[in-house]
Amino acid sequence: MRRLAFAAVVSAFCAQVAPLAAQSSQFGVRGLGLPVRPLSPRAIATGGAFGMFDLESSQNPASISGILQFTSLFSSAQSFRTSTNPYGTASAKDNRFPQILVAGPIGGTRFAASISMSGYTDRNFSLGTTDTIQLRGAAVGVFDTLSSRGGLSDLRIAGAWQISRSVQFGVGFHAITGSNRIENHRHFSDSTYAVAVEQSQLSYLGLGISTGLAVRIAPRLTLAGTFRSDGHLAIDRDSTRIARTDLPTSYGIAVRWQPSLKVAWAASYQAKQWSASNQDIVAQGGVGSNNVYEVATGFEVLRNAKNPGQKPLRFGGRYGTLPFPVRAGHQPHELGLAVGTGFRFIRGQGGFDLSVERLWRSDGTGYTERATILSFGFSLRP
Amino acid sequence: MRLAGGLATGLWVLGACQENLSTPGDCPTLCPGEQIIVRDTAIDAVVGSDSSFFGYQARSGRTALLVSSGLPAGEYRAFVVFPAIRSDSVTVDAVKHVFTLDTAQIAFTMQSRDTTATNLRLYLRRIPITADTTLTYDSLATLIAATPVLDSILVPDTLKAGQILTKFTGDRLALIQTEPGDSGRIALALTVGASKPTGIRLAVDASGSTGAPVFQFRGKADVTDTAKVRQTISVRPESVAKFGYFGNIDLAATADPDLLYIGGPQAGRSIIRFAIPKYIRDSAQVLRATLELVPARTLDGLPGAVLRDSVAVRGLQADLGAKSPALAVIGLQLAGLLKEGTSEAVSVDMFRLVSQWQTVGGPPESIFLAHSDEPTGGSFMQPVFYSTRSPAGRPRLRITYGLPTRPGRP
């Protein structure tokens, strides 16, 4: 119990020092940022393929219907990345908290409910540029830094109904909220000039709804599907409404096959109609947005079928496109390979899940990125 | 195993709370916003609103003696009257004892000199003890001309500041003996000479601080305790009327109302007013602000001085003209170097003060110029600057500022 308390304190501490979001990226500079997948470390380890079946993820509201006891999850992700673009290469690292979830059955019924906070988009970045300008008749070197902190978070309240042993249905209500603190700094090589600083804060609010279905069509074969509509996003700058951006609708399908008690395979396809935002983003001075898709596949291999959370081997891969191009007409894409495991303790009441994901991103015009993301999930089932 | 797990968790936590997000970029191509716009502008002072005022420091407040010879900045002569000093008895352990004088010493604290002048010598002349601040330059010069040199102090060429002194022993003691009618007091007039026209600044004050000139008798007391036989009797000037200096140039006496004066014997100050445009005051971030003053005549002072001249710029709490109270905030008293012997424009960094002008309810956009040595009265230089009424060289503020670009576009 003492260990649990310690872990909770550490979690709370870290939660205060960084916003709820996923890893940062130069591909999150434009548009609304880098999309974040609402997945637990367990699902991430399979490339995201198990996301629609994972009750600790927030992709499919139907996935919580099979929950037997109250469960909470807190996850953390540490990203190490190297970004390259025509202006140079830099290594960076950051820490985010992409998924927090509380779920449980509604006693005596076939219903379950959950509340989760996930990342929606991440807009944490810092861009550095150098230049020389003429001031008072002399050439003065300048170093500009544009930093952004924040992004969009997805607060979901979901309910699920186990219609039968084979069919599960869920509905989620989403509040998309967040803020974006942007700081512009200009340092001068001549120290007689003060550092120029500009700050701006954008805040966002939008609503969405999602539905999900999971159907076991054969003893070892399950299908899942989701549909989500996110309405529009109101954008305020320093408490003044400045814009409205339409948000995408999205859908996804997945299949899980369990050839044996110890082995499971899954694959998924998801699409998000980010082109709905394109007109608004361009009108606000952005580059634009494109529809995206993602395909993923992965395996989970158990060591002990009676204790599935004890040191399983999970691995998978995914490929997808990113919605917000850095340069018009060049849609970025990313490829990821992941592996992970986990273990349970205190008779299964607590658990750790770990995953390591290697990502390659590129837009084909010299903007590339390699990232390694370590995800860590701590779950409690008291 | 558990320990290893704990360590791993600890390292994870330590690493997890660190961030470094920097990525090379190119704006505006990659940036979701423009770079801060930086502009530079010169703002002339409000025409006709600048003027000079005099009399900000009483002569009695001076804590320096100026003595010069041949300086373009002017001729300066000084005098010191030491209070009575006993030469026949000394008090040891609250008991008076017979005192046998064997050495007398007169010492000064040199604060500044021309370090390029060699063979610098301070000449001492005995003048009547009636000398006081009612003298003038001419009357003191007449006294000096009529009086032989009592002694001189050769200042080592390597000494930039510190104590200089002369001693009297044996037959020379007679030179500093006082007449019975003088009640033991002695008055000295000070002049200087060197390999070239030069000047010197000495410390003095009425409180008798350790930096003030000192007149000392040293000798033996008639006591049995051998450790207390050697005794010293000292006096320092104690009346503000009994020390001072006079110069033969006072630019304020014939001040041109179209020029700006600071410092000098009459402790001049000048007020300058600006009107910062609204677009800078309300919307811009000031990155650098420089006050530019153009001297209307050569900045003559003490060349090669240890203590260099500078103009002090003070913001005002309220603009009440000549009696405007200065801002007392530390860091808002600015200074700009005055280059002796030149007519080079003077620049004063005004960043802190101009930033204050931008605050809501901030101080008025007016400044007082003064000589930095005004409180001590210790400068040979009497700077004069062009005003807003001058055809050229008007005082102005050069401001470099940044304009917001409201970053945050998608």
Interface residues (C-beta under 8 A of the other chain):
Chain A: V10 F13 C14 V17 A18 S24 Q26 V29 R30 G31 L32 S76 Q78 S83 N85 P86 Y87 G88 T89 A90 S91 A92 K93 D94 N95 N124 F125 S126 L127 G128 T129 D131 I133 L135 R136 V142 D144 T145 L146 S147 S148 N180 I182 N184 R186 F188 T192 Y193 A194 V195 A196 V197 E198 S200 L202 R237 T245 I281 Q284 G285 G286 F324 V326 R327 L374 F376
Chain B: T9 W12 V13 G15 A16 C17 Q18 E19 N20 L21 S22 T23 P24 G25 D26 C27 T29 L30 C31 P32 G33 Q35 I36 V38 D40 Q285 V286 L287 R288 D349 F351 R398 T400 G402 P404 T405 R406 P407 G408 R409 P410
